[in-house]
Every structure is written in C-alpha cells, then in structure tokens.
C-alpha cells in the first residue's frame, strides 16, 4: 500500500506542479475575457465600419440613381418633344402635299373645263358657219333658179291660153247631154 500511496503522492505532486493554480486560472480567465472583449470590440468596429461603408455606398448609389432618373426623365421629355415635332412636321408636310395635290387637281379641272368650253364654242361656231353656208347656198340656188327662169323667156301664156281656146271651139259643149 505504501507503494500505491507513494505513487498517489507522486502523481498529486506532479499534478500540482503541472497544473495551474487558482491565481493562474484567474489570470488566464481575465486574459481570455480581455481577448474576447477585444475581439467583440474589433468585430463591432469592423461591423460598424462595414455598415458605414455600405451606407455611404448605398447613399452614393441612391444619388447616382436619382441623377440618372432625372437625366432619363429629361431625355424622355426631350425625345417626346422631338417626336412630337417630327410628327407635327410630317403632318404639316402631308397637309402641304395634299394641298398642292388639290391645287393641281383644281388647276387640271379648270383647264379641262376651259378646254371643253373652247371645244363647245368651236363646235357652235362651226354649226353656225355651216348653217350660214347652207342658207347661203340654198339662197343662191333659189336665186339662180329664179334668175334662170327669168332669163329663159318663154312666151307668156295669155288667159285663156290659145290652145285651150282652140280646143274649146272644136268641142261642142251643148251636145253633151
């Protein structure tokens, strides 16, 4: 038993020599807590710095987005204005072309009516000329016939004509019963 006891004493001494005493444990716990606190502080500062960096970046991005939004709205407004101007110009050009076409059509219609009127006038003139010529030809023909009848002298029959009187003398008018 002595040997077991010797072993036990020897081992207890070795444990006391190798083992930490309460003061060392307190010191180690304090150092551990201090290191843990330092790590927490460092982590908190790192988190705050990262949060501040992220907040700054987010604010910068918001400003950029707001600037882009304003610029995009201005550009869209400009594009709308330009498109409206282009549409107005196209509409005005279309109206001008339509008016030009209408004017040309009216001019062609007017020229056609004038030409038709001139043709009608020419036809009426030709009708009247032909009527005058026909009347003149007919009058000259009648005049020619009258003159030729007057120029050809034929003995003028006396009334009663001689031949009729001679024939009446030869016919007995009383015996015809």
VEXPAGU-883162 format. One line per field, with one value per residue: residue in three letters; chain; x, y, z of N, C-alpha, C in turn. Coordinates in steps of 0.001 Angstrom, whole numbers, m for minus. Layout:
BEGIN
r: [ALA, ...]
c: [A, ...]
nu: [X, ...]
nv: [Y, ...]
nw: [Z, ...]
cau: [X, ...]
cav: [Y, ...]
caw: [Z, ...]
cu: [X, ...]
cv: [Y, ...]
cw: [Z, ...]
//
This chain:
BEGIN
r: [UNK, UNK, UNK, UNK, UNK, UNK, UNK, UNK, UNK, UNK, UNK, UNK, UNK, UNK, UNK, UNK, UNK, UNK, UNK, UNK, UNK, UNK, UNK, UNK, UNK, UNK, UNK, UNK, UNK, UNK, UNK, UNK, UNK, UNK, UNK, UNK, UNK, UNK, UNK, UNK, UNK, UNK, UNK, UNK, UNK, UNK, UNK, UNK, UNK, UNK, UNK, UNK, UNK, UNK, UNK, UNK, UNK, UNK, UNK, UNK, UNK, UNK, UNK, UNK, UNK, UNK, UNK, UNK, UNK, UNK, UNK, UNK, UNK, UNK, UNK, UNK, UNK, UNK, UNK, UNK, UNK, UNK, UNK, UNK, UNK, UNK, UNK, UNK, UNK, UNK, UNK, UNK, UNK, UNK, UNK, UNK, UNK, UNK, UNK, UNK, UNK, UNK, UNK, UNK, UNK, UNK, UNK, UNK, UNK, UNK, UNK, UNK, UNK, UNK, UNK, UNK, UNK, UNK, UNK, UNK, UNK, UNK, UNK, UNK, UNK, UNK, UNK, UNK, UNK, UNK, UNK, UNK, UNK, UNK, UNK, UNK, UNK, UNK, UNK, UNK, UNK, UNK, UNK, UNK, UNK, UNK, UNK, UNK, UNK, UNK, UNK, UNK, UNK, UNK, UNK, UNK, UNK, UNK, UNK, UNK, UNK, UNK, UNK, UNK, UNK, UNK, UNK, UNK, UNK, UNK, UNK, UNK, UNK, UNK, UNK, UNK, UNK]
c: [A, A, A, A, A, A, A, A, A, A, A, A, A, A, A, A, A, A, A, A, A, A, A, A, A, A, A, A, A, A, A, A, A, A, A, A, A, A, A, A, A, A, A, A, A, A, A, A, A, A, A, A, A, A, A, A, A, A, A, A, A, A, A, A, A, A, A, A, A, A, A, A, A, A, A, A, A, A, A, A, A, A, A, A, A, A, A, A, A, A, A, A, A, A, A, A, A, A, A, A, A, A, A, A, A, A, A, A, A, A, A, A, A, A, A, A, A, A, A, A, A, A, A, A, A, A, A, A, A, A, A, A, A, A, A, A, A, A, A, A, A, A, A, A, A, A, A, A, A, A, A, A, A, A, A, A, A, A, A, A, A, A, A, A, A, A, A, A, A, A, A, A, A, A, A, A, A]
nu: [801, 1927, 3374, 1423, 460, 2647, 2887, 555, 974, 3148, 2081, 125, 1748, 3033, 852, 138, 2361, 2406, m117, m2341, m2575, m5071, m4756, m3389, m5351, m7348, m5961, m5628, m8337, m9064, m7393, m8470, m11099, m10499, m9307, m11481, m13285, m11847, m11896, m14670, m15042, m13428, m14753, m17233, m16455, m15464, m17828, m19373, m17830, m17962, m20748, m21000, m19501, m21016, m23434, m22595, m21923, m24433, m25870, m24435, m24983, m27771, m27869, m26676, m28550, m30775, m29821, m29523, m32197, m33384, m31982, m32777, m35530, m35463, m34263, m36200, m38322, m37227, m37012, m39720, m40605, m39103, m40083, m42761, m42428, m41395, m43560, m45462, m44189, m44193, m46953, m47644, m46191, m47492, m50034, m49395, m48512, m50894, m52511, m51135, m51510, m54310, m54575, m53305, m55047, m57417, m56530, m56057, m58671, m59941, m58555, m59411, m62187, m62081, m60922, m62874, m64990, m63934, m63841, m66571, m67430, m66088, m67350, m70021, m69549, m68738, m71126, m72859, m71500, m71684, m74470, m74983, m73575, m75048, m77571, m76837, m75993, m78385, m80011, m78608, m78937, m81734, m82027, m80502, m82077, m84408, m83422, m82503, m84900, m86147, m84494, m84627, m86717, m89876, m92758, m95272, m98062, m101318, m104436, m107409, m105448, m104261, m104319, m106029, m108350, m108778, m109161, m111473, m113246, m113513, m114745, m117944, m119928, m122591, m123910, m123560, m125209]
nv: [m1155, 1063, 1576, 2233, 4415, 6051, 6331, 7689, 10053, 10957, 11397, 13344, 15439, 15898, 16675, 18993, 20470, 20540, 21400, 24232, 26834, 28527, 31265, 31477, 30462, 32413, 34549, 33600, 33405, 36062, 37144, 35722, 36730, 39403, 39198, 38181, 40327, 42243, 41107, 41200, 43989, 44673, 43259, 44536, 47168, 46646, 45764, 48089, 49855, 48563, 48742, 51514, 52004, 50579, 51990, 54518, 53816, 52965, 55366, 56902, 55420, 55804, 58566, 58581, 57036, 58715, 60942, 59738, 59081, 61621, 62590, 60675, 61166, 63776, 63258, 61569, 63362, 65202, 63524, 62930, 65473, 65931, 63854, 64626, 67025, 66034, 64524, 66558, 68055, 66142, 65806, 68411, 68538, 66528, 67646, 69914, 68694, 67469, 69714, 70878, 68894, 68994, 71584, 71262, 69389, 70909, 72905, 71362, 70481, 72925, 73740, 71680, 72208, 74731, 74030, 72254, 74076, 75782, 73971, 73399, 75957, 76199, 74136, 75082, 77439, 76302, 75016, 77224, 78490, 76495, 76422, 79028, 78877, 76835, 78092, 80233, 78886, 77591, 79848, 81048, 79045, 79042, 81665, 81483, 79689, 81207, 83385, 82061, 81137, 83490, 84515, 82758, 83229, 82558, 82382, 84239, 82889, 83625, 84440, 83022, 80345, 80008, 77594, 76186, 77595, 77147, 74454, 74330, 75456, 73559, 71511, 70524, 71921, 72043, 69767, 67647, 66002]
nw: [0, 583, m1562, m3435, m2229, m2360, m5051, m5545, m4110, m5433, m7924, m7359, m6629, m8992, m10537, m9208, m9658, m12419, m12965, m13074, m10800, m8768, m8952, m11321, m12971, m12663, m13762, m16370, m17119, m16949, m18931, m21077, m21112, m21610, m24117, m25483, m25203, m26575, m29109, m29550, m29539, m31690, m33703, m33580, m34249, m36814, m38021, m37735, m39281, m41745, m42104, m42188, m44482, m46338, m46067, m46958, m49569, m50481, m50230, m52065, m54371, m54427, m54880, m57402, m58784, m58512, m59938, m62448, m62857, m63024, m65275, m67152, m67228, m68230, m70717, m71819, m71889, m73716, m75943, m76344, m76994, m79335, m80933, m81078, m82447, m84857, m85709, m85999, m88009, m90058, m90356, m91152, m93538, m94953, m95127, m96635, m99003, m99703, m100082, m102212, m104119, m104289, m105316, m107774, m108914, m108991, m110743, m113042, m113467, m113912, m116227, m117898, m118014, m119230, m121677, m122631, m122814, m124776, m126897, m127191, m127892, m130330, m131734, m131767, m133213, m135634, m136290, m136645, m138738, m140708, m140922, m141881, m144297, m145521, m145674, m147287, m149575, m150265, m150660, m152762, m154646, m154964, m155865, m158196, m159632, m159901, m161346, m163638, m164623, m165199, m167123, m169225, m171578, m172014, m173999, m172712, m171378, m172403, m171033, m171439, m172456, m175780, m177069, m175426, m175895, m178580, m178567, m177157, m178887, m180777, m179584, m178913, m176731, m176062, m176898, m175262, m173679]
cau: [0, 2854, 3771, 288, 386, 3782, 2505, m515, 1584, 3990, 1192, m509, 2756, 3239, m343, 207, 3433, 1997, m1441, m2391, m3230, m6259, m4326, m3116, m6655, m7981, m5234, m5983, m9743, m9066, m6812, m9435, m12195, m9966, m9168, m12848, m13811, m11134, m12460, m16021, m14874, m12908, m15844, m18232, m15903, m15433, m19222, m19788, m17119, m18574, m22079, m20814, m19074, m22189, m24373, m22044, m22066, m25867, m26242, m23834, m25786, m29069, m27652, m26460, m29843, m31604, m29298, m29906, m33645, m33640, m31461, m33620, m36793, m35176, m34063, m37512, m39060, m36647, m37414, m41149, m40713, m38589, m41043, m43940, m42056, m41298, m44926, m46074, m43577, m44700, m48362, m47682, m45735, m48571, m51085, m48906, m48559, m52311, m52987, m50517, m52212, m55645, m54436, m53029, m56288, m58317, m55989, m56331, m60112, m60229, m58064, m60287, m63431, m61797, m60725, m64201, m65739, m63397, m64277, m68005, m67536, m65661, m68422, m71139, m69104, m68796, m72557, m73397, m70876, m72306, m75855, m74916, m73197, m76195, m78597, m76309, m76029, m79787, m80499, m78042, m79566, m83076, m81833, m80059, m83255, m85308, m82786, m82505, m86273, m86461, m83693, m85163, m88004, m90859, m93879, m96155, m99377, m102395, m105542, m107193, m104407, m104766, m104544, m107214, m109492, m108994, m109699, m112824, m114050, m113756, m115612, m119283, m120240, m124034, m124437, m123089, m126203]
cav: [0, 2160, 1884, 2898, 5735, 6792, 6673, 8690, 11308, 11405, 11899, 14576, 16479, 16197, 17409, 20343, 21153, 20764, 22037, 25666, 27129, 29384, 32578, 31356, 30306, 33725, 35361, 33085, 33778, 37504, 37331, 35215, 37704, 40606, 38891, 38074, 41684, 42902, 40559, 41775, 45395, 44692, 42823, 45612, 48261, 46203, 45767, 49488, 50407, 47996, 49322, 52897, 51926, 50165, 53120, 55525, 53308, 52988, 56765, 57303, 54776, 56491, 59844, 58269, 56614, 59924, 61715, 59022, 59209, 62975, 62662, 59848, 61896, 64876, 62681, 61106, 64586, 65708, 62612, 63156, 66757, 65742, 63005, 65449, 67964, 65259, 64186, 67799, 68353, 65171, 66141, 69632, 68201, 65775, 68613, 70746, 67875, 67292, 70981, 71014, 67957, 69553, 72739, 70739, 68798, 72012, 73537, 70469, 70522, 74230, 73698, 70785, 72936, 75772, 73350, 71783, 75276, 76221, 73000, 73660, 77200, 75881, 73344, 76003, 78312, 75510, 74822, 78461, 78693, 75548, 76860, 80196, 78403, 76117, 79084, 80997, 78010, 77414, 81121, 81250, 78085, 79562, 82865, 81012, 79121, 82308, 84154, 81259, 81100, 84803, 84727, 81948, 83826, 81722, 83259, 84262, 82419, 84563, 83744, 81614, 80050, 79850, 76189, 75773, 78219, 76440, 73140, 74509, 75745, 72358, 70617, 71077, 71902, 71954, 68471, 66629, 65524]
caw: [0, 614, m2931, m4066, m1652, m2913, m6435, m5477, m3668, m6542, m9001, m6872, m6701, m10412, m10988, m8641, m10326, m13812, m13030, m12802, m9535, m8870, m9410, m12763, m13647, m12692, m14752, m17698, m17386, m17220, m20262, m22050, m21194, m22253, m25555, m26017, m25276, m27662, m30348, m29721, m29903, m33049, m34594, m33591, m35049, m38209, m38489, m37880, m40438, m42951, m42227, m42634, m45878, m47117, m46049, m47862, m50941, m50813, m50449, m53337, m55425, m54481, m55572, m58819, m59338, m58628, m61072, m63675, m63015, m63526, m66644, m68011, m67412, m69154, m72061, m72306, m72247, m74962, m77024, m76603, m77697, m80695, m81663, m81357, m83516, m86098, m86130, m86483, m89308, m91041, m90578, m91955, m94898, m95598, m95462, m97737, m100218, m100036, m100646, m103533, m104998, m104522, m106210, m109121, m109419, m109332, m111939, m114174, m113695, m114520, m117608, m118664, m118279, m120218, m122956, m123068, m123224, m126074, m127907, m127418, m128648, m131704, m132365, m132046, m134311, m136869, m136614, m137209, m140051, m141647, m141150, m142766, m145641, m146085, m146047, m148421, m150753, m150624, m151201, m154090, m155543, m155275, m156681, m159508, m160324, m160275, m162430, m164868, m165145, m165757, m168316, m170315, m171865, m172658, m174240, m171584, m171787, m172182, m170416, m171547, m173429, m177137, m177345, m174697, m176547, m179830, m178256, m176682, m180041, m181533, m178827, m178798, m175326, m175917, m177241, m174306, m172768]
cu: [868, 3249, 2638, 195, 1509, 3478, 1458, 73, 2428, 3133, 522, 493, 3004, 2049, m271, 1286, 3014, 683, m1341, m3053, m4344, m5902, m4064, m4419, m7376, m7315, m5602, m7425, m9835, m8522, m7774, m10567, m11737, m9819, m10540, m13476, m13162, m11661, m13856, m15931, m14401, m13998, m16912, m17742, m15879, m16852, m19704, m19121, m17711, m19967, m21984, m20397, m20254, m23199, m23907, m22216, m23527, m26323, m25680, m24626, m27156, m28946, m27476, m27767, m30762, m31153, m29691, m31403, m34001, m33181, m32338, m34954, m36592, m35014, m35382, m38361, m38565, m37065, m38890, m41337, m40242, m39540, m42277, m43648, m41978, m42689, m45643, m45520, m44102, m46158, m48475, m47233, m46819, m49700, m50665, m48942, m49996, m52870, m52420, m51213, m53620, m55587, m54172, m54282, m57288, m57845, m56269, m57813, m60498, m59786, m58937, m61597, m63223, m61641, m62056, m65049, m65256, m63832, m65754, m68201, m67155, m66737, m69609, m70795, m69195, m70247, m73127, m72802, m71498, m73749, m75870, m74563, m74370, m77275, m78127, m76362, m77474, m80349, m79913, m78651, m80963, m82962, m81400, m81249, m84179, m84723, m82801, m83904, m86632, m85704, m84183, m86569, m88881, m92058, m94851, m97539, m100427, m103576, m106770, m106161, m105037, m105081, m105792, m108446, m109796, m109589, m111127, m113747, m114386, m114674, m116943, m119720, m121745, m124532, m124020, m124170, m126406]
cv: [1251, 2539, 2592, 4315, 6589, 7240, 7787, 10037, 11863, 12020, 13194, 15708, 16873, 17019, 18818, 21132, 21497, 21542, 23491, 25864, 28145, 30765, 32545, 31213, 31640, 34621, 34920, 33465, 35260, 37777, 36861, 36205, 38970, 40381, 38799, 39450, 42446, 42412, 41110, 43213, 45506, 44292, 43905, 46778, 47889, 46234, 47194, 50121, 49872, 48572, 50759, 52921, 51561, 51302, 54213, 55089, 53350, 54422, 57272, 56707, 55434, 57832, 59606, 57857, 57816, 60794, 61069, 59126, 60575, 63096, 61873, 60549, 63066, 64356, 62200, 62302, 65170, 64837, 62778, 64431, 66613, 64902, 63811, 66434, 67234, 64916, 65422, 68173, 67423, 65474, 67391, 69371, 67443, 66709, 69483, 69964, 67673, 68565, 71193, 70115, 68465, 70729, 72271, 70129, 69885, 72713, 72684, 70475, 71824, 74238, 72801, 71497, 74022, 75140, 72854, 72960, 75771, 75273, 73205, 74923, 76968, 75100, 74230, 76938, 77570, 75274, 76071, 78729, 77768, 75939, 78052, 79775, 77693, 77076, 79870, 80162, 77831, 78691, 81353, 80285, 78561, 80771, 82469, 80457, 80240, 83096, 83354, 81150, 82430, 85017, 83886, 82452, 82813, 82614, 83137, 83816, 83480, 83778, 83992, 81346, 79740, 78399, 75721, 76367, 77516, 75082, 73266, 74813, 74463, 71419, 71316, 70888, 71692, 70557, 67366, 66233, 64089]
cw: [0, m787, m3669, m3539, m2197, m4333, m6431, m5070, m4811, m7648, m8573, m6958, m8163, m10953, m10460, m9336, m11749, m13890, m12633, m11458, m9763, m9375, m10898, m13543, m13738, m13735, m16179, m18073, m17718, m18607, m21349, m22238, m21900, m23755, m26206, m26178, m26421, m29024, m30628, m30192, m31351, m34056, m34712, m34443, m36532, m38801, m38691, m39086, m41747, m43185, m42723, m44102, m46778, m47191, m47003, m49315, m51389, m51084, m51772, m54503, m55568, m55223, m57069, m59491, m59510, m59791, m62388, m63939, m63582, m64977, m67601, m68264, m68376, m70582, m72653, m72704, m73552, m76143, m77373, m77403, m79144, m81532, m82020, m82481, m84854, m86619, m86672, m87851, m90385, m91385, m91457, m93386, m95657, m96010, m96644, m99049, m100666, m100660, m102047, m104536, m105311, m105484, m107633, m109732, m109830, m110603, m113168, m114514, m114390, m115980, m118471, m118997, m119326, m121604, m123506, m123532, m124582, m127188, m128223, m128244, m130107, m132446, m132714, m133202, m135633, m137285, m137273, m138595, m141087, m141954, m142098, m144188, m146320, m146539, m147261, m149694, m151216, m151247, m152582, m155089, m155957, m156176, m158097, m160314, m160776, m161430, m163715, m165446, m165789, m167062, m169486, m170577, m172553, m172902, m173089, m172051, m171491, m171674, m171253, m172604, m174779, m177408, m176631, m175350, m177856, m179575, m177809, m177864, m180799, m180797, m178658, m177367, m175171, m176159, m176266, m173320, m172840]
//
